[in-house]
Amino acid sequence: MKVRTPTSITGTRVGGFTLVEIVAAITVVGLILALAVPQSIRFYESVQFRASVREVITLLNSARHAAVAEGVAQDVVISPQQKLIVFGDQRVQFEQDVRVAAHSAKEVNRNGKGVIRFYHDGGASGGGIDIFRDGGPSVKIAVDWLVGRVAVDFGQGDA
């Protein structure tokens, strides 16, 4: 008995893909990646921005609680030029495409940096921090001067 294997000579097709099928598959994958990669980069940047905003809110609340617990005024320093917000050893550094603006009492500001001061009785000097991402969302964080409460307005977009 003879064993025959199918070949292109006999007219039957051998398993596998043709060059046209492979090129078509690579083209489809390329198109999907061309659409997905920019979206995933924007999503990642958005996640980073939201995380940084949450860190600022936590930092402000930490300063408020520390002032009440320790009975000593606590300062949060905002440096719009450096895109940096500092309380003690806690720091929030924003990316290059983010703009930061400080609104604070002139009496407590120092060296061109905004300061929001929290007092031992729970009050604060008042003020706020505006955070804008180029082509993206904006967030306004306000600190009430009477009770030191930190409020957040997510403005345009989803932060």
LUMMARMAR-182086 format. One record per residue (C-alpha): residue number from 1; x, y, z. Coordinates in nm, 4 decimals. Layout:
N
{NUM,{X,Y,Z}},
...
This chain:
159
{1,{0.0000,0.0000,0.0000}},
{2,{0.1272,0.3402,-0.0979}},
{3,{0.0886,0.6457,0.1266}},
{4,{0.0220,0.9682,-0.0551}},
{5,{0.0554,1.3116,0.0968}},
{6,{-0.1443,1.5967,-0.0525}},
{7,{0.0619,1.8446,-0.2507}},
{8,{-0.0067,2.1398,-0.4703}},
{9,{0.0655,1.9179,-0.7709}},
{10,{-0.2325,1.6973,-0.6934}},
{11,{-0.4580,2.0021,-0.6609}},
{12,{-0.5271,1.9681,-0.2902}},
{13,{-0.4262,2.2463,-0.0600}},
{14,{-0.1551,2.2114,0.2021}},
{15,{-0.2364,2.3606,0.5468}},
{16,{-0.1015,2.7097,0.6166}},
{17,{-0.1582,3.0718,0.5279}},
{18,{-0.0930,3.2471,0.2026}},
{19,{0.1163,3.5599,0.1871}},
{20,{-0.1971,3.7685,0.1173}},
{21,{-0.3668,3.6356,0.4320}},
{22,{-0.0628,3.7126,0.6474}},
{23,{-0.0311,4.0667,0.5080}},
{24,{-0.4036,4.1271,0.5676}},
{25,{-0.3783,4.0053,0.9283}},
{26,{-0.0725,4.2245,0.9964}},
{27,{-0.2522,4.5246,0.8452}},
{28,{-0.5562,4.4737,1.0693}},
{29,{-0.3372,4.4399,1.3791}},
{30,{-0.1459,4.7541,1.2772}},
{31,{-0.4670,4.9538,1.2412}},
{32,{-0.5927,4.8375,1.5804}},
{33,{-0.2636,4.9341,1.7459}},
{34,{-0.2608,5.2722,1.5706}},
{35,{-0.5963,5.3487,1.7302}},
{36,{-0.5403,5.1850,2.0700}},
{37,{-0.1946,5.3162,2.1656}},
{38,{-0.2812,5.6911,2.1708}},
{39,{-0.5975,5.6166,2.3690}},
{40,{-0.4062,5.4104,2.6225}},
{41,{-0.1476,5.6883,2.6622}},
{42,{-0.4261,5.9433,2.7271}},
{43,{-0.5879,5.7032,2.9732}},
{44,{-0.2575,5.6560,3.1587}},
{45,{-0.2010,6.0334,3.1785}},
{46,{-0.5552,6.0795,3.3077}},
{47,{-0.4993,5.8174,3.5768}},
{48,{-0.1755,5.9905,3.6816}},
{49,{-0.3511,6.3295,3.6964}},
{50,{-0.6374,6.1946,3.9101}},
{51,{-0.3917,6.0239,4.1451}},
{52,{-0.1952,6.3478,4.1897}},
{53,{-0.5144,6.5431,4.2627}},
{54,{-0.6132,6.2841,4.5248}},
{55,{-0.2673,6.3172,4.6802}},
{56,{-0.3112,6.6962,4.7072}},
{57,{-0.6490,6.6535,4.8767}},
{58,{-0.4982,6.4009,5.1185}},
{59,{-0.2035,6.6317,5.1841}},
{60,{-0.4339,6.9244,5.2700}},
{61,{-0.6482,6.7085,5.4978}},
{62,{-0.3321,6.5734,5.6656}},
{63,{-0.2169,6.9286,5.7374}},
{64,{-0.5566,7.0155,5.8847}},
{65,{-0.5606,6.7080,6.1087}},
{66,{-0.1985,6.7630,6.2157}},
{67,{-0.2746,7.1225,6.3171}},
{68,{-0.5657,7.0132,6.5365}},
{69,{-0.3866,6.7082,6.6811}},
{70,{-0.0589,6.8852,6.7571}},
{71,{-0.2093,7.2205,6.8540}},
{72,{0.0320,7.4026,6.6215}},
{73,{-0.0358,7.5807,6.2916}},
{74,{0.0654,7.3786,5.9844}},
{75,{0.1588,7.5244,5.6454}},
{76,{0.1026,7.3772,5.3010}},
{77,{0.3344,7.5463,5.0505}},
{78,{0.2309,7.5731,4.6846}},
{79,{0.4937,7.6531,4.4220}},
{80,{0.3163,7.7139,4.0895}},
{81,{0.6449,7.7598,3.8994}},
{82,{0.7787,7.4228,4.0147}},
{83,{0.4333,7.2578,3.9986}},
{84,{0.4979,7.1382,4.3518}},
{85,{0.2839,7.1215,4.6673}},
{86,{0.4556,7.0463,4.9983}},
{87,{0.3482,6.9749,5.3561}},
{88,{0.6294,6.8639,5.5854}},
{89,{0.7966,6.5710,5.4108}},
{90,{0.4944,6.5024,5.1872}},
{91,{0.5305,6.6296,4.8308}},
{92,{0.3118,6.6237,4.5225}},
{93,{0.4957,6.6975,4.1989}},
{94,{0.2860,6.7481,3.8864}},
{95,{0.3831,6.6578,3.5302}},
{96,{0.5004,6.9124,3.2719}},
{97,{0.1598,6.9434,3.1024}},
{98,{-0.0105,7.0520,3.4262}},
{99,{-0.0500,7.4106,3.5442}},
{100,{-0.0914,7.4925,3.9133}},
{101,{-0.2270,7.8184,4.0563}},
{102,{-0.2483,7.9133,4.4239}},
{103,{-0.4987,8.1431,4.5908}},
{104,{-0.3897,8.2261,4.9415}},
{105,{-0.3717,8.5028,5.1980}},
{106,{-0.0946,8.7508,5.1215}},
{107,{0.0059,8.7611,5.4898}},
{108,{0.1168,8.3969,5.4971}},
{109,{0.2761,8.3697,5.1493}},
{110,{0.6528,8.3543,5.1274}},
{111,{0.9142,8.3948,4.8542}},
{112,{0.6656,8.3908,4.5672}},
{113,{0.5030,8.0720,4.6922}},
{114,{0.1462,8.0399,4.8105}},
{115,{0.0794,7.9130,5.1615}},
{116,{-0.2382,7.7707,5.3079}},
{117,{-0.2113,7.7652,5.6859}},
{118,{-0.4226,7.5383,5.9045}},
{119,{-0.4713,7.6467,6.2673}},
{120,{-0.5007,7.4426,6.5854}},
{121,{-0.8695,7.5334,6.6271}},
{122,{-0.9575,7.3696,6.2927}},
{123,{-0.9725,7.6935,6.0929}},
{124,{-0.7410,7.7952,5.8122}},
{125,{-0.6046,8.0992,5.6339}},
{126,{-0.8315,7.9962,5.3463}},
{127,{-0.7489,7.9832,4.9808}},
{128,{-0.7327,7.7270,4.7111}},
{129,{-0.5384,7.5453,4.4462}},
{130,{-0.6371,7.5334,4.0798}},
{131,{-0.4930,7.2474,3.8785}},
{132,{-0.5241,7.2476,3.4984}},
{133,{-0.4077,6.9817,3.2563}},
{134,{-0.3397,7.1029,2.9019}},
{135,{-0.6228,6.9819,2.6817}},
{136,{-0.7760,6.7974,2.9742}},
{137,{-0.9664,6.8378,3.2965}},
{138,{-0.9345,7.1123,3.5549}},
{139,{-0.9765,7.0847,3.9294}},
{140,{-1.0367,7.3579,4.1851}},
{141,{-0.9600,7.2737,4.5456}},
{142,{-1.0888,7.5250,4.8010}},
{143,{-1.0001,7.5510,5.1693}},
{144,{-1.2641,7.7223,5.3821}},
{145,{-1.1068,7.9847,5.6097}},
{146,{-1.3595,7.9411,5.8930}},
{147,{-1.3609,7.5644,5.9436}},
{148,{-1.0649,7.4561,5.7296}},
{149,{-1.2813,7.2210,5.5242}},
{150,{-1.1299,7.1043,5.1940}},
{151,{-1.3783,7.1066,4.9049}},
{152,{-1.3161,6.9923,4.5479}},
{153,{-1.4776,7.1104,4.2241}},
{154,{-1.3852,6.8911,3.9309}},
{155,{-1.4892,7.1572,3.6803}},
{156,{-1.4707,7.0496,3.3161}},
{157,{-1.4030,6.6914,3.2278}},
{158,{-1.3428,6.3975,3.4556}},
{159,{-1.0611,6.4334,3.7014}},
